[in-house]
Each structure stands twice: as structure tokens, then as C-alpha cells.
Amino acid sequence: MKTAVTVVGGGLAGAEAAWTLARLGIATRLFEMRPGKMTAAHRTEKFAELVCSNSLGGEGPSNAKGLLHAELRAAGSLVMEAADRFRVPAGGALAVDRELFSAYITEKLSSHPLVEVVRQEITEVPEPLGVVATGPLTSEALAEALRRRLGDNFLYFYDAAAPVVLGETINMEKCFRRGRFEQSPDYINCPMTEEEYRRFYETLTQARRHTPHEWEKLPFFEGCIPIEELARRGYLTPVFGPMRPVGLVDPRTGEEPFAVVQLRQEDQEGRLWSVVGFQTGLRWPDQKKVVQAIPGLENAEIVRYGVMHRNTYLNAPRLLHATLELRDLPGVFVAGVLAGVEGYVESAATGFLAGLNAGRMALGLEPMVPPPESMLGALVRFAATANPENFQPMSANWGLVPPVEGRLGKREKRELMFRRALSAFQSWFSRIWPVSESN
């Protein structure tokens, strides 16, 4: 029997990691603390319980999550097998009967001869050869162990994120590149006249807020107050905060604007830009209205919406290789939300990769990363190379994937990117899968 691998956490990431390891013929111990110790969000002891929604995101050859679905199917994903078997009508989305979905995954893992299920809380980082996939509600004891091993400044317990927009959808005829007081032009600036600010403020103050679950609720921290809360405190409060124009001269007027919204580069290629200081808990349709009320962003495509909720995740660019192996703890891999991704299917996908690489290491092989054209490859590369000073979890989106050349419509481009990515992923997977499936 090959070297045993420990998987901590029975969510989507942990379930997919354990399944991948078992398919590789690796003895796997899957630890899950439920039902002995429940979280504030879970109701059952089943693996891959869907807590917030029964949707795994949009489908189709022009959808970024749809590409991740296709890549996981090509890899033999247990999560996708269960999703396809127990799907329910949901328009263009992949939604499932959540009870049957999690029951199926639980039964498949519990009955696999190479998977030993251990209902026990893990309070120390497993090493060597372990996968940590404990999700946004990681227990306090394990979180403290991670903090001791990785450093106080690299483990976060809440997510205060601003929207991120696709760079190619920013109207640079209305915006300009410049830093404050003639510093390097690292930011894109969206200037506002007083009248434009008034209209923006009205849109912002009329927007509806997301009502969090009890386990998501957080106090406001003065360093990351949501933009809607700043607006509630006074008409000019945002202008003296994240929208202050001081030191930013509009080259078209030669003057400072009344207010300005800055965009900061999120990725090395400059395809993704976050709205600086706009962390928010607004509902997503309302966020879109607010963002598109900013001059230059009228047609901006939001690839990640802002959130304000409880979360536990690592500063992946500081701590993780793109293989999902911890830089300072060889043989320990991290998957799911803890690894800096957002979403059900993203968690499952990183669980597959962490399980694959832990298994390869157990077999004496090098860890691997999917090709950059693939959605999974692009997602883990982003996590490993994003700006570590302002890192927030990311979900699948087209801004992560290298664009295709040519004058094509958006849908045509994305369908071409989909086909290119899936072909590259399938070719990669056929080359690296080291042994025949054991089951």
C-alpha cells in the first residue's frame, strides 16, 4: 500500500481531494469533525454539504464556471458526477438537490476501500503529506495552529472585498492613468464632477444591502468600512475617504476633480482591476448599478462582486505555490476557500488539484499545475501570484484566462477560449494521470 495521505475537512474541497487520492490508489484518512463538533452553518454530518445555495454556477461554453465544470468532468470529479446525477431545473445554472447530492458523495467516500473516514477534530497542521481543506468555518483550534505555523499576518478571518472589473471593459476615454502627486501611474482614475458625484451618491444610498446569516455577521472595522456605510455617515464622507481627489490632476482639465474612484491592478497581466476602498455588503444587482454609475465604468463587467462576511483564508500569494503546496511546509497542500478561492465549484477544483499533487508526491512524482489556458490553471496561478498586499479570494472568471486574438464578439471569444482551455486541460490530464483508476 502506498504512503497514506491525510485530508482534513469533508466539504467539497476535502471530498474531491480524498476521491482523487483514492482513485490514484493512495490510502487516505479523511477527517471531519462533524457531527461531534458542528459549525454555525452546517446542519448535517454529510460530506460536501451545500450551506448557502444549491447552485454550482452558470453553465455553457461562454461561461467561466461552465468551463471549470467541464474541466472537472474531464478529470473524473466526484462532485461533478453527483451534480450531474442530481441536478434540478435552474435555467442556465447547474443546481442540485442538495440532500441527494451530499448523501451520494458521503456514501461513495464512506464505502471506498482506500478511504478511512475519521469523525474527529484536527487541531494541528497535518504533515507530511496532508491536504487542509477546512473551509471558511475552520475550527478555532486548527486556525490557531495555522497561525502559529504560518505567521500572524497571513491568516484572515473575515472577507472585506471590493468589486473587481474586467480591464478591457473600462472606458479609458473617461479615465486616466496617474498616481497621487505625480507618483508612478499605477492606478486608473475615474474622475467625477460634482453633478456626477451627486447622481452616484443617490444610486449608492438607494442600493439594498445583503442580509447576512448569523454566522456571517461581522462588526465594522474602521480600516475596512463598507462604502455604503461611509455614504450613510454623510454626503461628503466618501469624498474625504476612498474617493478623495487630492493630488490627482485630470490631464484633460488640468484640475483636480470633485471626486475620484481609483482602480488598482489585481493581476500581473493587468486584466483585472479592483475598485479601491469599495468593500461592500450590497446585493449583487445593486452593486452592479453602483459600479456602473461611476464615469468610465458604465459598461464595466464585474468579475468578482464585493463581500463582507466571515471567512477564513490564507494570503495565498505569500504562502502557496500554484501547485497548492505550502511554500514553508513541503508536502502540505491547501484547498478550497482556505486556499484563496471563492465558490463551490472552485473549491472542488482546488480539492482535485491538491489531492492529485499530494498523491503524486506519495508516488514519488513532482506536483503539477494545469495549463494557463485552463480555468483551473489560471485560478491557481492567480492565487499564487496576485498582489499579496490586498489579496482577496477569487472565483472563476474570464479575466484570469489569456485572451484570444482577433476581432470577435464577446460570446465568440469566450466560446473559443472555452474550447482552447478544455482541449489544453484534457491533453494535460491525459499526460499526467500516473496510474489507472483503482475503482
N, C-alpha and C positions, 0 to 999 in steps of 0.2 A: 504494500500500500504506500502511496506517495505521502510526502510530508503533509500533515494536517494543517489546515488554514482556519483561523478564527474569523467569523463575521459577527460584528456587534450591531444589532438593530434589525428588526423584522419589518421595516417599511418597504416601500417599493425598491429603494436602492439596495438594501440588505438582502431582500428576497431575490433580486436579479443577480446580485453578486454570488450568493450561495448556489443558485441554479447553474450559473456559468461554471463555477468551480466543480460542481458535481458532474456536469457534462464533460469536463476535462479529466474526470477520473480521480479528482482530488478529494480526500476525506475532509469534510467540512463540519465545524461546530458552529451552529447558528444560535447566538444568544439573543433572547428577547425578554425584557423584564416584566412585560405584561403576562398574565393578569396579577401577578404578585404585587407589582407596583404599577399603577396606572398613571397616565398623564392627564392633564386638564382637558385634553381634546378628544382622546380616544374613548370609544365605548366598548370595544371588544378586545379579545386577545388574539384575533386573527392577524396573519401577515398581510402586508400591503393594504391595510385599511385606508379607505379614502375619506379623509376627515372633512374637508371643506366643500368639495364638489365631486360630482360623478363624471365630469368631463375630463378627457385627456387631451383636449385641444382640437383645433381645426384640422381637417383632412384635405387631401387633394394635392396635385402636382404643382400648385403655385403657393402652397402653404408651408411655412418653415417647420412647424411642428409635424405636419404631414410627412415631410422629408425624414424627420427623426423617427416617426413611426415606421417608415419604410426601411430605414437602416436597421432598426431593432428587429423587424421581421426577418430581414436577411441574416441577422446574427442568431436567430433561433430564440428570441426573447420569450421568457415565460410570461412576463407582464403583457406583451402584445398577444400572445396565444390566448390568455384569459380575456383580454379586452375584445378580441375578435369573436370569441365564443359567446360572450355575454353582453354584447353591445345592445343598446336601446336606441330608438329613433331620436335624433338630435340635430336634424338639418345637416349642416356642413361640418359638424363636430363629431368626434369619436367619444360617445358617452356610454357608460356601462351600468348594469345592475350591480351596484356596489357590494351588496351582500354576497351574491353568487361569485362575483369577481374575486373577492378576498378569500372566500371559502375554498375556491378552486386552487388558488395559489398556496394556501395553507395545506391543503390535502396533498398536493404534488410534492411540496418540500418535506412534509412530515413523513411521507411514505417512501422517500428516496433512500436507498440503502447506504448511500455515502453521506447523507446529511443527518447529523445528530442535533436535534433541537433541544436547547437548554433554556429553561424558563428561569432566568436569573439575571439580576442587575450586574453589569460590569462596572467597576469603579476605577479601573486603571487602564491605561492605554495598552492594547494587546501587541506584543512584539516577541519575536519577529514573525513575519507572515500573518498579517491581520488586515481586515477591512473594517474601518469605522464608518458606520452609516446610520447614525442615531438621530438625524433629522433636526428640525427646528426646536424640538422639545427634549433635547439631550438632558439627561438627569444631572442634577447639581453636582453629584459626586464625580461623574465622568467629565463634566465640563471643568471642574476644578483640577482634575488630573491632566486634562489637555492644556489648561492654562499653565500649570507647573512645568510641563514638558516643553511647551512651545513659546511661552512668554506672555506676559500680561497684556501686551498691546496688540496681539494678533488674533484674539478670540472675541467675537462680538455677540451680544445677547439681545439686540434689537436691530431692526432694519428700518432705517430712515432714509429712503431713497427718493431721488428726483427723477422725473421722466427723462428718457433718452430718445433722441430722434435720429433718423437716418440722414447722414450728411448731404446726400445728393438731393434731398427734398427741401433744403434750406435755400431761400431766395437771397442770394448774395448781392442782388441789385439794391436790396433794402438794408443789408447788414454790412459790417466791415470788420476786418481783422486788426486788432490792436490790443496792446496791454496798457495798463494804467500808467500814466506819467511816462510815456514813451518806453516802457519796458518791452521785452520781446513780444511780438504779436501772436501769442499763443491762444488767444481767445477769439471767438466770433461774437460780435456785439450786435444786439438788436435794439436800435435807439427808438425812443418814443417821444413824441411831442406831448404837451400837457393834455390835449384833447384825446390823443391815442391812449394815454395812461388812464384818463377818466373812463373811457369805454372798457379798457382792460380791467380796471378795478371793479366796475359794475358786474362784469362777467364772473370775476373771481368771487365776489361776495355773494353772488346768487347761486354758486355751484353747491351741489349736495355732497355731504361727507359720507364716507363709508362707515357703517356701524360695525365696530369690531366685535368678535366673540369675546367672552370674558377673558379667555386665556391670551388673547392678542393685545389686550389693553395695556397702554404704557403711559407714564407721566410724560409731560413735555420737558425736554432738556433744553436749556437756553441756547446751547450750541447747535441745535437742530430743530428749531421751532418750525412747524409746517407753514407754508406760505399763506394758507387761508387763515391761520391763527394770527399771523402778523397783520394781515389786512383787517381782521376783526378789531385789532387794537387801535386802529386809526387809519385815516385816509392816506397819510404820507408815511406811515411806518415802513412799508416795503421800500420806499424811495430812500430812506435813511438806513436801510438794511441791504438785502441782496441786490436791489435794483438801483443802488446809488450810482450816479453818473460821474462822480468826482474823478478827474484825471483821465477821462475818456473823451477825446475830441472827435466829433464826427467829421471825417475828411471832406464830406460834401458841403457842410455848412461852416466849418471852421470853429464850431462852438460845441460846448457840452450839451447833450440832450437833456430833456426834463427828467427822464428816467431811462434806464438801460437794462436789458436782460442779457446776461453773458452765457455763452455755451462753451463747455470745456471738453477737450478731446478725451474720449474714453478708451480708444484702442490705438495700437501703433500705426495702423494704416490710415487713420483719420476718417473712417466710415461712420463712426458713432460719436454723437455729441450729447452730453448731459446738460440740463438746464440748471445752472449754478444757483444754489440756495433755494431751489423749488421743491424740497422734500415735501410730500403731501399725502394726506389721507383721503383725498377726494375720490368719489366714484369715477370709474374709468371713462364713461361717456362725458362726464363733466370736466375731467382732466383734459380731454381732447379739445373741448370748447375753449378752455382757459389757455392752453398752449397755442392753439390756432388764433387766439386773439392777440398774440404777440406779433408785431410787424416783422415780416420776413419768414414767419413760421405758419402762414395761413394755410399752406398745403403740406406742412411737415407730417411725416409718417412717424408715429411713436412706436418704437420697437420694444421699449420696456416702460411700463407705467410706474409712477411713484407709489410707494407704500410706506405705511407707518404701522408696524406691528412687531410683536415679539418674534424673535428669531434667534437661532444660534448658528453661526457660520464662521469659517476661518478667513483670514486675509490670504486668499489663495495665491496671489502673485508673490507674496513673501514666503509662503510655506510649501507650496506644491509644485512638483514638476507637472508637465502636461500629461504624463502617464498616470497622474493622481497619487503618486508616491510622495510622502513627506520628504522634503529635502534633508532634514536633520535626523530622520528616523527611517533608515533604509528598511524596506520590507513591510512598512506600514502604509496602507493606502486609505484614502478617504473618498467617500462617495455621497451623492445626494446633496441636500441643502447645505450640509456641513462643509461641502467642498466648494461652495460658492455658486451653485446653480439654483434656478427658481423654476418650480413646476413639477408636476407628476412625471411626465414623460422624460424630462431632463434628468430627474432623479434616477429613474430606471436605467437610462442610458449610461450614466456615470457609474451606476452599480454594475452594469455589464462590464464596463472597461476596467473598473477596479478589480472585479472578480477575475477577469481574463488575465490581468497583469500579475495579480497575486498568484494565480495558477501557473502562469508561465515561469515565475520566479521559483515556485515549488518544483517545477520540472527542469530547472537549471537553464531557463531561457531568459532573454532580455525582455523587459517590458516594452510595449509598443504604443504608438499613438496613431489613430486613424488619419487618413489623408486630410490635408487642409481644406480640400474642396467639399468634404463631407460635413454635415451639420455637427455630428459628434466631435469630429476632429477640430472643427472651428471653435466649438464651445469650450473644449478643454484647453485649447491654445489660448483663448481669450482669458480664461480663469488664471492661467499660469503667467500671462504677460501683461495684463491690464495695469492701469495706473494704481499702484498699491496705496497711494495717499488718500484715495477716495473710492476704494473698491466696494461695490455692492453686488449681490447675487444677480446673475443674468439668466434669461430664458432664451430659447431658440429663436433666432430672427435672421432675416436675410442680410442684415448689416454685418454679420460675422463672417459670411462666406465671400471669397473673392468674386468680384462681379465678372460678367461675361462682356465681351466687346461687341460693338455693333449698334446700329440704330434700330432698336426693337422696342415694342411696347412693354410695360411693366410685367404684364402677365406672361408674355412670350419669354422675356428674360428669365423670369423665375422658373418657368417650366423647363427651360434649357439648363438652368443651374441645378434644378432637381434631378434631371436625367444624368447630368455630368457627375453630380455628387453620389448618386446611388450606384452608378457604374464604378466609380472610384472606390466606394466603400466595399462593394461586393468583390471587386478584384483584390483589394487589400485583405479582406476577411478570408478569402479562399487561400491566400498565401500564408497567413499567419496561424490559422487554426491548426494546432500542433498534433492533435490525436483525434481519432474517431470518437463520436459521442458514446458514452457508456450506457445511455438509456434511450 
